[in-house]
Amino acid sequence: MTDDPVYELAQVNIARLKAPLDSPQLKDFVDALDPVNASADAADGFVWRLQSEGGDATDIPVFGDSWLIVNLTVWRDANALTAFMYQEQHREMLARRREWFERLAEAVTALWWVPAGHRPTVAEAESRLLHLRTHGPTPYAFTLRTSYPAGASEPVLGEVPEGLGCSH
């Protein structure tokens, strides 16, 4: 018998830049990308993240909008993702996100379960986000606040401190 997971948790979040990535306004964000990505890569429960040859995903298009950036990751479970979100380096970026990103009315973060070993595509992530925006949390696409265990149809309501809906 093996303890290998059958499912892993995929997470996407998008953000609309207030200025070009090479602008002085976004310098602190860009400078923090590599260290924060490195801390994610080393985090307990981290499985995978989307990245281009540059080492991050800032040049990977999402929704055909050059002002949007995407963060697409896979984690062991919601506890691992939440632990990373609350760790100091990432939390500092969350606290400053309004300096760098526009506030978007629609959902910018979605979670869903994938078979262990599956690496989601940007198109898949876009589909999950659009589904969440249209239908609210379902087993197909959900949030940390209203999540679904792998294979379940009933939601689990979680406590997520206000303002920690990931956007980086």
C-alpha positions in Angstrom: 0.0 0.0 0.0 1.3 3.5 -0.9 0.7 6.9 0.7 1.1 8.7 -2.7 -1.7 11.2 -3.2 -4.4 10.5 -5.7 -5.1 14.3 -6.1 -3.2 17.5 -5.7 -4.5 21.0 -5.4 -4.1 23.4 -8.4 -4.2 27.1 -7.7 -4.4 30.0 -10.1 -4.4 33.7 -9.4 -4.2 36.6 -11.8 -3.5 40.2 -11.3 -3.8 43.3 -13.5 -0.7 45.4 -13.4 -0.9 49.2 -12.6 2.3 49.9 -14.5 4.7 48.0 -16.8 6.9 45.4 -15.1 10.0 47.4 -15.9 8.6 50.6 -14.3 9.9 52.1 -11.0 6.4 51.6 -9.5 6.8 47.8 -9.8 10.5 47.5 -9.0 9.9 46.1 -5.5 7.4 43.5 -6.8 9.8 42.4 -9.6 12.7 42.3 -7.2 10.7 40.1 -4.8 9.6 37.6 -7.4 12.6 35.4 -7.4 13.0 35.2 -3.6 9.3 34.5 -3.2 9.2 31.9 -5.9 12.3 30.2 -4.4 10.5 30.1 -1.0 7.5 28.6 -2.7 9.6 26.0 -4.4 11.1 25.0 -1.0 7.8 25.1 0.9 6.4 21.9 2.4 3.7 20.6 0.2 4.8 22.6 -2.9 4.6 20.4 -6.1 4.9 22.6 -9.2 4.6 26.1 -10.6 4.2 27.5 -14.1 7.3 29.3 -15.4 8.8 30.3 -18.6 12.5 30.2 -19.4 12.9 33.4 -17.3 12.1 31.5 -14.1 8.7 33.1 -13.5 5.4 33.4 -15.3 5.2 37.1 -15.9 5.6 36.8 -19.6 3.0 34.0 -20.1 -0.2 35.5 -21.5 -3.5 35.0 -19.7 -7.0 35.9 -21.1 -5.2 37.6 -24.0 -4.5 40.7 -21.9 -0.9 41.9 -21.7 -1.6 43.8 -18.4 -2.6 40.5 -16.6 0.0 38.3 -15.0 -0.7 34.7 -13.9 0.5 32.6 -11.1 -0.4 28.9 -11.5 0.8 26.3 -8.9 0.1 22.8 -7.7 0.2 21.9 -3.9 -0.2 18.8 -1.9 -3.4 20.3 -0.3 -5.0 23.5 1.0 -3.1 23.4 4.2 0.2 23.5 2.4 -0.9 26.4 0.2 -2.3 28.3 3.2 0.9 27.8 5.2 2.9 29.3 2.3 0.5 32.2 1.8 0.9 33.2 5.5 4.7 32.9 5.6 6.5 36.2 6.0 7.9 36.9 2.5 4.6 36.2 0.6 2.5 37.9 3.3 4.6 41.1 2.8 3.8 41.0 -1.0 0.1 40.5 -0.2 0.2 43.5 2.0 1.5 45.7 -0.8 -0.5 44.3 -3.7 -2.6 47.4 -4.1 0.5 49.4 -4.9 1.2 47.2 -7.9 -2.2 45.7 -9.0 -5.6 47.0 -9.8 -8.5 45.9 -7.6 -10.6 43.6 -9.8 -14.3 43.0 -9.1 -14.4 39.5 -10.4 -12.7 36.4 -8.9 -9.0 36.4 -9.5 -8.1 33.2 -7.6 -9.5 29.7 -8.2 -8.6 26.3 -6.8 -9.4 22.8 -8.1 -8.2 19.2 -7.6 -6.1 17.6 -10.3 -4.9 14.0 -10.6 -1.5 13.6 -8.9 1.2 14.4 -11.5 -1.1 16.5 -13.7 0.3 20.0 -14.6 -2.5 22.4 -15.5 -2.3 24.7 -18.5 -3.2 28.4 -18.6 -6.3 27.5 -20.7 -7.4 25.1 -18.0 -6.8 27.8 -15.3 -8.8 30.4 -17.4 -11.7 27.9 -17.6 -11.7 27.4 -13.9 -11.6 31.1 -13.2 -14.4 31.8 -15.6 -16.5 29.0 -14.1 -16.0 30.3 -10.6 -17.0 33.8 -11.7 -20.2 32.5 -13.3 -21.3 29.8 -10.9 -19.5 30.6 -7.6 -17.6 27.9 -5.7 -18.3 24.3 -6.9 -16.2 21.2 -7.0 -15.0 22.3 -10.5 -13.5 25.6 -9.2 -13.5 26.9 -5.6 -11.9 29.2 -3.1 -10.0 28.8 0.2 -13.0 30.3 1.9 -15.4 27.7 0.3 -13.4 24.7 -0.7 -14.2 21.1 -1.6 -12.3 18.1 -0.5 -11.0 16.0 -3.5 -13.9 14.0 -4.8 -16.5 15.6 -2.6 -19.6 17.5 -3.7 -20.3 19.2 -0.3 -18.2 22.4 0.4 -16.0 23.0 3.5 -16.2 26.6 4.7 -12.8 27.8 5.8 -11.6 30.8 7.8 -9.5 33.0 5.6 -8.5 36.4 7.1 -9.9 39.3 5.1 -7.5 40.5 2.4 -5.6 37.3 2.0 -7.2 36.3 -1.3 -3.9 35.7 -3.1 -3.0 38.1 -5.9 0.6 38.2 -7.1 
